[in-house]
Amino acid sequence: MLPISLCMIMKNESRHLKRCLDSIISYGFELIIVDTGSTDNSINIAKEYTSRVYSFDWINDFSAARNYSLSLAHNDWVLILDCDEYLTSVQIDSLLTFMDKNPHSIGLISRRNHYEMNGGDSIYTDQVERFFNRKLYQYSGQVHEQVVPITDMIGYSSFPVSLKIEHTGYSGTVSNLQEKSMRNIFLLENMLQKNPDDPYLYFQLGQCYNMLHNDEKAAYYYGKGLSLDVDPDMEYVQMMVIGYGYALLHLERYEEALSLQGVYDLFAVSADFICLIGLIHLRTGNLLFAMAEFLKAISCPIAHVEGANSFIPYYNMGCINELLGDKATALALYQKCGSFPMALEKIRELKK
């Protein structure tokens, strides 16, 4: 067996669990599953894959459950996976090499998050800290828990490892997403009372209200987070700026959205932000400025949202050309969008 323990927590995950466990069972990880109060058949499914299934009384604290799962591991190195995720690619040798060459570091794994947008499946890719030595690190935070050093370690770092997962937790039913969001809002508000100056908590509250399609509250919490001392190089800060901009667009608060040009040089490192600025110009009638931004997005190598440096700017440039009356160029641009549903609809309209 590999010297790596895969630790999971679960509650009523029968819809996802089998696919998740099928994706990992052949690799030889020690598998530890902690249940926090399932009332469906999740426990029975889990026991088909491992005898190491345990119970933990839920105390409204994800970190407490996570840390309990870590305490049950026989190995020092642990890999963390959620039930609504599944493994698509892993190089075991690279994990072992990472353990040898980076004994005090955290491994970042690539995660593709699926969610619904524009009538289809959209994907946002991020890097999450999921591979580490449990003697050096633990979890902190009631919800959206983060990996933190157990002692006052100075200069610890994170590096990518060759492991990829898909995350489908944002593409569930409306009622499931609402239930998850309201649960998280309750826990985040409790944390905020203790840490009122933590921008990460405001970001996560903004994310929750974004999932609930409450743009007013999403914009409020994103804005509060960005008013604090933040590091623009942090991925969550970049996501917060983009979330804030889109919430303002949905609310038609265009002048406020235009103010994001003031931080352009800090955040124009990804096609996602560049596309946002292009859309702001488009909504405010600055078509040539919008076109320039979409052209920049196409040549930008970094894109977290799938299509942010391809079919999304091509589609919007097609819309601009159509507004300007150049239907031939618009059609050519829409045809560069591949299977993007909104572009296919435009192509059908132009070919009538």
N, C-alpha and C positions, 0 to 999 in steps of 0.2 A: 504493500500500500504506500502511496505517496506520503511524504512527511508534511502534508498539508491537510488541515481540517476545513471543510466547507460548512459554515454556520448560517442557519436560516431561522427566522421567526415567522410565525403564521397565525392567521385567524380567519376561518371560513374562506379558504382559498381553493376549494375543490375545482373551481372553474379553470384555474391556471396551473395547479400543482403538478399534475401528471406531465404536462409538456415541459415544465421546468426541470423536474427530476429526470425525465427521459434524456434531457440534453446533457446531463452531467454524470450520470451513473457509471458510464463506461470508463471514466478517467482514473478511478481509483482513489478519489478523495475520501478521507473519513467524513461521513455525512452526519451532521447534528442538526436536528430540527426541534425547535421550541415552540409549543403551541400556547397561545395566550387566551384561550377560551372558545375554541371552535364549537359550533353547534351543528355543522354539516358533517360530511364524511371525510374531511381533510385528514384527520388522524389515521383513519383506516388506510387511506391512500399512502400517507407517509410511511406507514409500517410495512408496506409492500416493498419499500426501497431500503429501509434501515431499521434496526432494532433500537437505535438511539433517538427515540422520540420522547420528549419531556414536556411537562406542563409548568407554566409560570402564571401566577395570579396577576392579571392586568392591573396596573396601578397608574394608568395614564402617563406612562413614561417609556418611550421606545428605547432609550438608552439603557434603562434598567433591564429590559428584556434582552437587548443585544448583548450586554455585558454578561448576563447569566449564560447565554449561549456560548460566549467565549470561554467562560470558566469551565465548561464541560469538555472542551477540546483536549485531546491527548497530545496534540502537536502544538508547538509554539506559533508556527505560521498558520494564519487563517485567511480564508477567502470568504467574502460575504456576498450572498445573493438573495434577492427577494423572490417571492413566489410568482409575481407577475412579470418576471424576467426569465429569459432562457439563453443558454450559452450557444453561440454560433461558431466561434473559432477560438482555439487555444493552442499555444505551443508550450507543452509541459516543460521541455528543456529550458525555455526562456524563463519560466517561473523559478526553476531550480537555480539557474544562473543568477537571477535577480536576488534570491535569498543569500547566495554566496557573496556576491559583489556589493550588495546594498543592504547589509544586515540591519541598519538603523532607519531605513527609508520606508516609505509607503508606496505601494504599487497602484498606479492609476489604470483603470480599465475603460475601454471605449464602450459607451452605451448609446444606442439609438432609441430615442423615445418616440413612440407613435402617438399621434393625436389627430383629431379631425379638424380640417380647415378647408375652406373653399370647396366643400362637397366631396372631399376625398381624404385619403390617408396622408398626413404630413409627417415629416420626421425631423427631429432636432437631435443632433449628436453632441454629447458632452463627455467629459472625463471625470470619473468618480473614484474616490479613494476606497478601495475594497480589499487590498491585499497587504497584510502587515503582520508584525510579530506581536502577539497578544501580551507578551511580557513587557512591551514598551508602550503600547497604545491601547486605548479604550474608547468608548463612546460617551459623548456628553450632549445634553439637550433632550427635552421631553419629546420633541417631534422634529423632523428633518435633522436628525442627530448627526453629529460630526465626529470624525476620528480626531482624538487629541492625545498628546503624550501623557503618560501616567505620572512622570516626574517632570521637573523643569528642564527638559531637554532643549539645548540651544542649537539652532542651525539644522534641524531635521528637514528633510526634503521629500518630494514626491516625484516619481518617474513613471512613464508609461510602461506597461507590460503587454505582452502579446496575447491579449484576451479580449474578446468582443461579446457583447450581449445585446439582446433586443428587449425593450421594455414596453409592455402594452397596458400598463396600469392607467394611462390617461385616455384610453379609448373604450372604456366600459360604458354601461348604460348611464343615462342622465341621472337616475336616482342613486346609483352607486357613486358616481362622481360627486354629487351633492353631499351625500353622507360622508364621504372621505374628506371633502373640503370643510364641512362644518365641524367635524371632529378635529381637524388640524387647526382651524381658526381658534377653537376653544383652548387648545394646548398652547398655541403661539401667543395668545393674549395673556395667558398665565405667565409665560416666560418673559413677555414684554414688561409686565409689572415689576419684575425683578431686574431686568436689563433694558431700561427705556432708551438707551443710546446705542443699541446694537443694530446696525443697518441690515444685517442678514435676516433678522426677524421681520423687519418691515418688508424686505424683499419677498420672503416666503408668504407673508400675509397678502401682499400684492398678487402673488402667484395663485393663491387660493381664490381670491375674488375674481381674478382673471378666468379661472376655471368655471366659476359660477356666472360668467358673463356680466359681472357687475363692474362696469368700466369706471364708474364714479369712485367707488371704494378702492379699486385697483390703482387708479391714478393717484389717489390720496396716499396710499401706503408706499407705492414706488417713490413718489415725490418726497415723502418724509425720510425714507431711507437715503435718497440721494442728497438730502440737505445735510446729512451727517458727514463725518470724515471717512471717506471711502477710498479704496485703492483701485484706480481704473484698470489695473492689470488683472484684477480678480475676475474670474469668469462670471460669478454671480452678479457682480456690479455691471458688467457689460450686458448681461441679460436683463438687469433691472432698468437700465437706460432704454433698451429696446422695448421692453414691456410698457414702460412709462409713455414712450412716444406713440405706440399703437393705441394705448388707452386714450390718449389725448386726441388722436385722429378719430377714433370711434365716437368720441364726445363732441367732435367738431370744434375743438378748442385749438384752432390752427395757429394762432399767434403764440400760444405757449409752446406748441410743438416746434415752431420755427426757432425758438430759443435754444433748441438742442444744437443748432449750428455753432453755438458758442463753445461746445465741447467736441467739435468735429475732429480736431487733431488728436484728441485722446482716444476716441472710440472708432475712428474709421480704419480699424485694423481688420475688420471682418466685413464680408459682403452683406451680412445681416443688417448692420448699422447703416451702411451706404444705401442699401435698398430702402430702409426707413426714411432717410433724408430725401431720397428720390420721390417717395410717395408723398411726403409732406409738400414738396414743391409741386407735385402733380395736383394735389388737392387744393392748393392755393393758386393754381393757374399759371405757375412758372414753368411752362412746358420745356423750354430749352435747358433750364437748370436741372429739371427732372431727368431729361434725356442724358445729360452729362453724367449724372450720378449713376444711372442704370448702366451706362457704358463702363464706368469705373468698376461697378459690381461684377461685371462679367470677367474682368481681368484680375479680380481679387482672389488669391488662392485659398483664403480661409473663409469657410462658410459653415455655420452650425446648423442652420435650417437647410434641409435638402432643397436644392433649386435656387438658393439665394444668389449664386454666381452663374446661373444658367437659365432655366425656364422662367423664373420669376421676373428678372429684368427684361428678358426677351419679350415676355407677354406685355409688360407695361410699356415698353418701347413700341410694341405693336399698337397698343391703345392710343399712344400719343400720335403715331402716324395716321391712324384712322381718324382721330379728331382733326388733324390737319388736312384731311382729305386725300392722303396718299394711300389708297387701299392696296395697291400692288406691294408696296414696301411693308405695309401692315401684315398682309397675308404671308409674305416671306418670313417675317419675324415670328408670327404665330406658328409657322411650320417648324421653326427651330425649337419649339417647346416640347416636342415629343408627345407623350400621352397626357400632358397636363389638361385636365377636363375643361377648364375655362377657355384655354386656347383652342381646343377641339371644337367647342361651341362657336367660337368666333370664326373659325375656318368654315364651318358649315354655313354660317350666316353670310359670309363674304362670297361664297361660291353659289349662292342661290341665284 
